[in-house]
């Protein structure tokens, strides 16, 4: 009996305001909010339009949505903003986004315009977080996010059904977006309250320094002496993850991870639902074929194939659904593992270690590194989603092989035959491995010289019993030719399995040594971590902050969160006087002869005595050297040409 799936009716939901329609309607308020924030900001450089329209006073500057390189503040806020964007990005791939019928050749142009529209619609979320006018940005962000929350919740709970996941489809799909919008709404409220408290002088404004507090703590840890007896790490810290309070991931990495997780969640749901539809369709084809076999008595060969086909469909359905869970967990683990590898690689670069990278990647091109920052997020998300599908298929093949080799023979009462076949295969593989190990053991015992010291871990690489070794090498030559064929096939299979297993690992190359340039994903990863290393190195940023703060006034430097107040040095200290004396005598060597201990009579300063001959010779030499240096300096000074200043 074939049961046709009942499609839920959605006619009642077409009259309300849907999220898809609101996305198009919110384009005007998004442009208005962007225009207001652009009007508040002033340009640092004057343009030609400023001379034509002087009343603008440099307004309508570029609004930056987020700093993808150096910003480490509001990281989770930007991450949840990316979470709110995820629904609009996935909507671009559906047919519901296009409200009118267009010819096939114009779809590419429509999708390009749709991508620009989605980017502009969600632009206010990022712009209100990053604008320096916090009160205005908070008020506009509250209104905009609240409108999106109302429309999304209304559309989700008044029309929750769908054609794929049933009557709760929108609730299952939309809850990450709703959660992200609620978080942004709370963040904008917090920004408004904080700015009001700052204006009422109930709270101090956060200082805008080049360096963050965790970077300061990292530099202090570097300057601190390493303790002799450190606390041992736990198993979780050694094997899984070690928390470092002095390291923070940039908002670009946080946003990439959040979108990857939401994309995996959506991909898993789509995989589960679509695979169910596919297997249901295969069942219908099987039932049609079975009905054809029953009606026709001449198809005995097909009649014997029907039970095997039914068994395969049943096994494939159960296996695919089971491997969906493992593939999802594997992709989620990869997403978090990439974060751990990002921190590990960046800390190694901070220490000056480049040995973990291929030699050709030790000095990547500057343009490639900066371009890698723009490519990384999109590529990492795409690699994660495609890697989920590929790894899922590999899991499915392995699980299907396991069922047909072990599970089904046991269910069909052929366990002894299965064990016999497995024993033969296992014995063959064990003999091959044993022969490889035997060669190593024979060489270790008979053909290597003894240890030079009892404390050596292994014997030296020096031959012993050369004639016997030549005979050993000759007879094993023929066997190694045969064994090399099987090892070649095994090497190819291992490369295929490992390469497909690690296809979503953009932090690790899947190419052989010397061909890493062909792995564009790994090249993007290397360029990205080098760009972050050069722009966010805590020691470099701390040095730049010291240069900036020392050029300011003392009371401004005291307000900085990173700088410790310098110790007061007495004005008339002995060290200062001795340093001034040394500098004066080096610049004026003839004054050495007029010092007190070089005079015969300390009381008379007018008539110098005849000092010692060696002291006089040293003074003459120092004076001659000083004159030569001054003459050379004046000769090498460049000529300065003064021209008349042009009118600006």
C-alpha positions in Angstrom: 0.0 0.0 0.0 1.4 3.3 -1.1 0.8 6.2 1.2 1.1 9.6 -0.5 2.5 12.4 1.7 0.0 15.0 2.7 1.2 18.5 1.9 0.2 21.1 4.3 -2.0 23.9 3.0 -0.4 27.3 3.0 -3.2 29.3 1.5 -4.2 30.7 4.8 -0.7 32.1 5.3 -0.4 34.0 2.1 -2.6 36.9 3.3 -0.3 37.9 6.2 3.1 39.7 6.3 5.7 37.1 5.7 9.4 37.4 6.4 10.2 37.1 2.7 8.0 40.0 1.9 9.3 42.1 4.8 12.8 41.6 3.6 11.9 43.6 0.5 9.9 46.2 2.4 12.7 46.9 4.9 15.0 48.1 2.1 13.8 51.7 2.5 14.3 51.9 6.4 17.7 50.3 5.9 18.8 52.9 3.4 17.4 55.7 5.7 19.3 54.4 8.7 22.5 54.1 6.7 22.0 57.7 5.5 21.5 59.0 9.0 24.7 57.3 10.3 26.6 58.5 7.3 25.3 62.1 7.8 26.6 62.1 11.4 30.1 61.1 10.5 32.6 63.6 9.0 35.2 62.8 6.4 38.8 63.2 7.5 39.8 64.5 4.0 38.0 67.2 2.1 36.7 66.3 -1.4 35.6 68.4 -4.3 32.0 68.3 -3.2 32.9 70.1 0.0 33.9 73.2 -2.0 30.7 73.0 -4.0 28.5 72.3 -1.0 30.3 73.9 2.0 27.2 73.6 4.2 27.7 69.8 4.5 30.9 70.4 6.5 32.4 67.1 5.5 29.4 65.0 6.3 28.1 61.8 4.6 31.3 59.8 5.3 31.6 56.1 4.6 29.9 53.9 7.2 32.0 50.9 8.1 29.9 47.9 9.1 32.7 46.1 11.1 36.5 46.0 11.3 37.5 42.6 10.1 41.2 43.0 11.0 42.0 44.8 14.2 38.7 45.0 16.1 38.3 42.7 19.1 35.3 44.4 20.8 31.7 43.4 20.4 32.8 40.0 19.0 29.8 38.1 20.0 27.4 40.9 19.0 28.9 40.8 15.5 28.6 37.0 15.6 24.9 37.1 16.4 24.5 39.7 13.7 25.9 37.2 11.2 23.5 34.7 12.7 20.6 37.0 11.9 21.9 37.4 8.3 22.1 33.6 7.8 18.4 33.3 6.9 18.6 36.0 4.2 21.7 34.3 2.7 19.9 30.9 2.6 16.8 32.6 1.1 18.8 33.6 -2.0 19.0 30.0 -3.0 15.2 29.5 -2.9 12.6 30.3 -5.5 10.5 32.3 -3.0 13.0 35.2 -3.2 12.0 36.2 -6.7 8.6 37.8 -6.5 8.0 37.9 -10.3 8.7 35.7 -13.3 12.0 36.4 -15.1 13.5 34.6 -18.2 16.2 32.1 -17.5 19.0 34.3 -18.9 18.2 37.1 -16.4 18.3 35.0 -13.3 22.0 35.7 -12.8 21.4 39.4 -12.8 18.4 39.0 -10.4 20.5 37.0 -8.0 23.3 39.6 -8.1 20.8 42.3 -7.4 19.3 40.2 -4.6 22.6 39.7 -3.0 23.2 43.4 -2.9 19.7 43.9 -1.5 20.2 41.4 1.3 23.5 43.0 2.2 21.9 46.4 2.3 18.9 45.2 4.3 21.1 43.7 7.0 23.6 46.5 6.9 22.0 48.5 9.8 22.6 45.7 12.3 26.4 46.0 11.8 26.5 49.8 11.3 24.6 50.5 14.5 27.1 48.3 16.4 30.2 49.9 15.0 29.1 53.6 14.8 30.9 56.0 17.2 27.5 57.7 17.8 26.4 55.1 20.3 23.1 56.7 21.4 21.9 57.2 17.8 23.0 53.8 16.8 21.4 52.2 19.8 18.0 53.8 19.2 18.0 53.0 15.5 19.2 49.4 16.2 16.5 48.9 18.8 13.7 50.0 16.4 15.1 48.1 13.5 15.8 44.8 15.4 12.4 45.0 17.2 10.6 45.3 13.9 12.4 42.3 12.6 11.6 40.3 15.8 7.9 41.1 15.5 7.6 40.2 11.9 9.8 37.0 12.2 7.9 35.7 15.3 4.5 36.6 13.7 5.3 34.7 10.5 6.8 31.8 12.4 4.0 31.1 14.8 1.0 32.1 12.5 2.3 30.1 9.6 4.6 27.4 11.0 4.0 24.7 8.4 6.0 23.7 5.4 6.2 21.2 2.6 9.4 19.5 3.7 9.5 19.3 7.6 5.8 19.4 8.2 3.7 21.6 10.4 6.6 22.9 12.5 9.1 23.6 9.7 9.5 27.4 10.3 9.9 27.0 14.0 12.7 24.4 13.5 14.5 26.5 10.9 13.9 30.1 12.2 14.8 29.7 15.9 18.5 30.5 15.4 17.6 33.7 13.6 15.1 34.7 16.3 17.7 34.0 19.0 20.2 36.2 17.2 17.7 39.0 16.7 16.8 38.9 20.4 20.4 39.0 21.4 21.0 42.1 19.2 17.9 43.8 20.6 19.3 43.3 24.1 22.7 44.5 23.0 21.3 47.7 21.6 19.4 48.3 24.9 22.6 47.8 26.8 24.4 50.3 24.5 21.7 52.9 25.1 21.7 52.5 28.9 25.5 52.7 29.0 25.6 55.9 26.9 22.9 57.5 29.1 25.0 56.7 32.2 28.1 58.2 30.6 26.2 61.4 29.8 24.9 61.6 33.4 28.5 61.0 34.5 27.5 57.9 36.4 30.0 55.8 34.4 33.3 56.6 32.7 33.7 56.2 29.0 35.9 53.3 27.8 39.3 54.6 26.6 40.0 54.0 22.9 43.5 52.6 22.9 45.2 50.7 20.2 45.8 47.8 22.5 43.3 45.6 24.4 43.6 44.5 28.0 44.2 40.9 27.2 47.1 41.9 24.9 48.6 43.8 27.7 48.4 40.8 30.0 50.0 38.6 27.2 53.0 41.0 27.0 53.3 41.0 30.8 53.3 37.2 30.8 56.1 37.3 28.2 58.2 39.6 30.4 57.6 37.6 33.5 60.0 34.9 34.5 58.8 31.4 33.8 58.2 29.4 37.1 60.3 26.4 37.6 57.5 24.2 38.8 54.4 24.8 36.7 51.0 23.2 37.3 50.5 20.1 35.1 47.8 20.3 32.5 44.8 18.0 32.8 43.8 15.5 30.1 41.2 17.8 28.7 43.7 20.6 28.4 46.3 18.4 26.8 44.1 16.5 24.4 41.1 18.8 23.7 41.5 22.5 24.5 43.4 24.7 26.9 41.7 27.9 27.8 43.9 31.0 27.4 42.4 34.2 29.0 45.1 36.3 27.2 43.8 35.4 23.7 40.7 36.5 22.0 39.4 35.5 18.6 38.6 38.4 16.1 35.0 39.1 15.3 35.6 37.7 11.8 36.5 34.3 13.2 33.6 34.3 15.6 31.1 35.3 12.9 32.5 32.6 10.5 32.1 29.9 13.2 28.5 31.0 14.0 27.4 31.0 10.4 29.1 27.6 9.8 27.2 26.1 12.7 23.9 27.6 11.6 24.6 26.4 8.0 25.4 22.9 9.3 22.1 22.9 11.2 20.2 23.9 8.2 22.1 21.5 5.9 21.4 18.6 8.3 17.7 19.4 8.3 17.6 19.7 4.5 19.6 16.5 4.2 17.3 14.6 6.5 14.1 15.8 4.8 15.3 15.5 1.2 16.8 12.1 1.8 13.5 10.9 3.2 11.7 12.2 0.1 14.2 10.5 -2.2 13.9 7.2 -0.4 10.1 7.4 -0.5 10.3 8.0 -4.3 12.6 5.0 -4.6 10.1 2.9 -2.7 7.4 4.0 -5.1 9.6 2.9 -8.1 10.2 -0.4 -6.3 6.5 -1.0 -5.8 5.8 -0.2 -9.4 8.5 -2.6 -10.5 7.1 -5.3 -8.1 3.6 -4.7 -9.5 5.0 -5.1 -13.0 6.7 -8.4 -12.1 3.5 -9.7 -10.5 1.4 -8.9 -13.5 3.9 -10.4 -16.0 4.8 -14.1 -15.5 7.8 -14.0 -17.9 10.0 -11.9 -15.6 11.5 -14.5 -13.3 14.9 -12.9 -13.2 13.4 -9.6 -12.0 11.3 -11.6 -9.5 14.5 -12.8 -7.8 15.9 -9.3 -7.8 13.0 -7.7 -6.0 13.8 -9.0 -2.4 17.4 -8.0 -2.8 16.3 -4.5 -3.9 13.9 -4.2 -1.0 16.7 -5.2 1.4 19.1 -2.7 -0.2 16.6 0.2 0.1 15.9 -0.7 3.7 19.6 -0.9 4.6 20.5 2.3 2.7 17.7 4.3 4.4 18.7 3.2 7.9 22.4 3.7 7.1 22.0 7.1 5.6 19.9 8.4 8.6 22.4 6.9 11.1 25.5 8.5 9.3 23.7 11.8 9.2 24.3 12.2 13.0 28.0 11.2 12.8 28.7 13.5 9.8 27.0 16.4 11.6 29.0 15.8 14.8 32.2 15.4 12.8 31.6 18.8 11.0 30.8 20.5 14.3 34.0 19.2 15.8 35.9 20.4 12.8 34.4 23.9 13.2 35.7 24.1 16.8 39.0 22.5 15.9 39.7 25.1 13.3 39.4 27.7 16.1 41.9 25.8 18.2 44.3 25.6 15.2 43.9 29.3 14.5 45.0 30.1 18.0 47.8 27.6 18.0 49.2 28.8 14.6 49.0 32.4 15.6 50.8 31.9 18.9 53.6 30.0 17.0 54.0 33.0 14.6 54.1 35.3 17.6 57.0 33.3 19.0 58.8 33.5 15.6 58.2 29.8 14.8 57.6 29.0 11.1 58.7 25.4 11.0 55.2 24.1 11.0 54.6 25.7 7.6 56.0 24.6 4.3 59.1 26.5 3.4 57.5 28.3 0.4 54.9 29.8 2.7 57.3 31.4 5.2 57.1 34.8 3.4 53.7 35.1 1.6 53.0 38.0 -0.7 51.4 41.0 1.0 48.6 41.3 -1.6 47.8 37.6 -1.2 47.7 37.9 2.6 45.3 40.9 2.6 43.1 39.3 -0.1 43.0 36.1 2.0 41.2 38.0 4.8 38.4 38.8 2.4 38.2 35.3 1.1 38.6 33.3 4.3 35.1 33.6 5.8 33.2 32.7 2.7 35.6 29.9 1.8 35.5 28.4 5.3 31.7 28.3 5.3 31.6 26.8 1.9 34.3 24.2 2.8 32.4 23.3 5.9 29.1 22.7 4.2 30.5 20.9 1.2 32.8 18.9 3.6 29.7 17.8 5.5 28.1 16.3 2.3 31.4 14.6 1.2 32.1 13.2 4.7 28.5 12.1 5.0 28.8 10.1 1.8 32.1 8.5 2.9 30.5 7.6 6.2 27.6 6.1 4.3 29.8 3.9 2.1 31.8 2.7 5.1 28.6 1.9 7.1 27.0 0.2 4.1 30.1 -2.0 3.7 30.1 -2.8 7.3 26.4 -3.9 7.2 26.9 -6.1 4.1 30.1 -7.7 5.4 29.2 -8.3 9.0 25.6 -7.5 10.0 23.6 -9.1 7.2 25.6 -12.4 7.1 24.9 -12.8 10.8 21.1 -12.1 10.3 21.0 -14.6 7.5 22.7 -17.3 9.4 25.9 -17.1 7.5 28.1 -16.1 10.4 30.6 -19.0 10.0 31.1 -18.2 6.3 31.6 -14.5 7.2 34.1 -15.3 9.9 36.0 -17.6 7.6 36.2 -14.9 4.9 37.2 -12.3 7.4 39.8 -14.6 8.9 41.4 -15.1 5.5 41.5 -11.4 4.8 42.8 -10.6 8.2 45.5 -13.3 8.0 46.6 -12.0 4.6 47.0 -8.5 5.9 48.6 -9.7 9.1 51.2 -11.7 7.1 52.0 -8.7 4.9 52.5 -6.5 8.0 54.5 -9.2 9.8 56.9 -9.5 6.9 57.5 -5.7 7.0 58.1 -5.9 10.7 60.3 -9.0 10.3 62.7 -7.1 8.0 63.1 -4.3 10.4 63.7 -6.7 13.3 66.3 -8.7 11.4 68.1 -5.6 10.4 68.0 -4.4 14.0 69.5 -7.6 15.4 72.0 -8.7 12.8 72.9 -5.9 10.5 73.5 -2.9 12.8 76.6 -2.2 14.9 76.3 -2.2 18.7 75.5 1.0 20.6 78.3 3.4 21.2 77.1 4.2 24.7 74.7 2.2 27.0 72.6 5.3 27.3 71.8 5.5 23.6 68.2 4.9 22.7 69.0 3.1 19.4 71.9 1.6 17.5 73.9 3.9 15.2 73.3 4.0 11.5 76.3 1.8 10.7 76.2 -1.5 8.9 77.5 -4.8 10.4 77.8 -8.1 8.6 77.9 -6.5 5.2 78.1 -9.8 3.2 75.1 -11.3 5.0 73.2 -8.0 4.5 73.8 -8.1 0.7 72.4 -11.7 0.6 69.5 -10.6 2.7 68.8 -7.6 0.4 69.0 -9.8 -2.7 66.5 -12.5 -1.7 64.0 -10.0 -0.2 64.1 -8.0 -3.5 61.8 -10.4 -5.3 59.3 -10.5 -2.4 59.3 -6.7 -2.0 58.3 -6.3 -5.6 55.1 -8.3 -5.0 54.4 -6.6 -1.7 55.0 -3.2 -3.2 52.0 -3.7 -5.5 49.6 -4.1 -2.5 51.2 -1.3 -0.6 50.8 1.0 -3.6 47.1 0.3 -3.7 46.9 0.7 0.0 48.7 4.1 -0.2 46.2 5.3 -2.9 43.2 4.2 -0.8 44.6 5.9 2.3 45.3 9.1 0.4 41.7 9.2 -1.0 40.1 8.5 2.4 42.3 11.0 4.3 41.9 13.6 1.6 38.1 13.4 1.5 37.9 13.2 5.3 39.9 16.4 5.7 38.4 18.3 2.8 36.7 20.8 5.2 39.9 21.3 7.1 41.1 24.5 5.5 43.9 24.8 8.1 45.6 21.6 6.8 46.7 20.9 3.2 45.6 17.7 1.5 48.3 18.0 -1.2 51.6 16.3 -1.2 54.8 18.1 -0.1 55.9 20.5 -2.9 52.4 20.9 -4.3 50.8 23.0 -1.5 50.3 25.9 -3.9 47.6 23.9 -5.7 45.6 23.8 -2.4 43.9 27.3 -2.7 42.1 26.8 0.6 45.3 26.2 2.5 47.0 29.1 0.8 44.1 31.3 1.9 44.5 30.1 5.5 48.3 30.9 5.5 47.7 34.3 4.1 45.0 35.0 6.6 47.0 34.0 9.7 50.1 36.0 8.5 47.9 39.1 8.0 46.5 38.7 11.5 50.0 38.1 12.8 51.3 41.4 11.3 48.3 43.5 12.4 47.5 42.0 15.8 50.8 40.9 17.3 50.5 41.9 21.0 54.1 42.9 21.3 54.0 45.1 18.2 50.6 46.6 19.2 51.9 47.3 22.7 55.0 49.0 21.3 52.9 51.2 19.0 50.7 52.1 21.9 53.7 53.1 23.9 54.9 55.4 21.1 51.5 57.0 20.8 51.1 57.5 24.6 54.5 58.9 25.1 53.8 61.6 22.5 50.8 62.7 24.5 50.7 64.7 27.7 51.3 63.0 31.0 47.8 63.3 32.3 46.5 61.6 29.1 48.9 58.8 29.5 47.8 58.2 33.0 44.3 57.5 31.9 45.4 54.7 29.6 44.5 51.1 30.8 47.8 49.6 29.7 50.5 52.0 30.9 51.9 51.9 34.5 52.9 55.2 36.0 56.7 55.7 35.6 58.8 55.9 38.7 59.8 59.4 39.7 63.6 60.1 39.2 65.1 62.8 41.3 66.2 65.8 39.3 69.5 66.2 41.0 70.4 62.5 41.3 74.0 61.3 41.1 73.3 59.2 38.0 71.9 62.2 36.1 74.9 64.4 37.1 77.5 61.8 36.0 75.7 61.2 32.7 75.7 65.0 32.0 79.4 65.2 32.9 80.3 62.2 30.6 78.4 63.7 27.7 80.0 67.1 28.2 83.5 65.7 28.3 82.9 63.5 25.2 81.7 66.5 23.2 84.5 68.8 24.6 87.7 66.8 25.3 89.8 69.9 26.1 87.8 70.3 29.3 89.4 67.2 30.7 92.7 69.1 31.3 90.8 71.7 33.3 89.3 69.2 35.8 90.2 69.5 39.4 92.3 66.4 39.8 94.4 67.4 36.7 95.5 70.8 38.3 98.6 71.1 40.4 97.0 73.7 42.8 93.3 73.1 43.5 92.8 76.6 44.7 93.9 78.4 41.5 91.7 77.8 38.5 93.5 80.3 36.3 96.9 78.7 35.9 96.6 75.0 34.9 99.5 72.9 35.8 101.3 70.5 33.5 99.2 67.4 33.6 100.5 64.0 33.0 101.7 63.3 29.5 99.5 60.3 28.9 96.4 62.2 29.8 97.4 65.1 27.5 98.0 62.7 24.6 94.5 61.1 25.1 92.9 64.5 25.2 94.6 65.5 21.9 93.5 62.3 20.2 89.9 62.7 21.4 89.8 66.3 20.3 91.1 65.4 16.8 88.5 62.6 16.4 85.7 65.0 17.5 86.8 67.6 15.0 87.0 65.0 12.1 83.5 63.7 13.0 82.0 67.2 13.0 83.6 68.0 9.7 82.4 64.8 8.1 78.9 65.4 9.4 78.7 68.9 7.9 80.0 67.7 4.5 77.5 64.9 4.2 74.4 67.0 5.1 72.0 67.2 2.1 71.3 70.5 0.4 68.0 72.0 1.4 66.2 73.8 -1.4 63.5 76.2 -0.3 60.7 76.8 -2.8 57.8 79.1 -2.7 54.7 77.5 -1.2 51.8 77.0 -3.5 48.3 78.1 -2.7 46.1 75.2 -1.5 
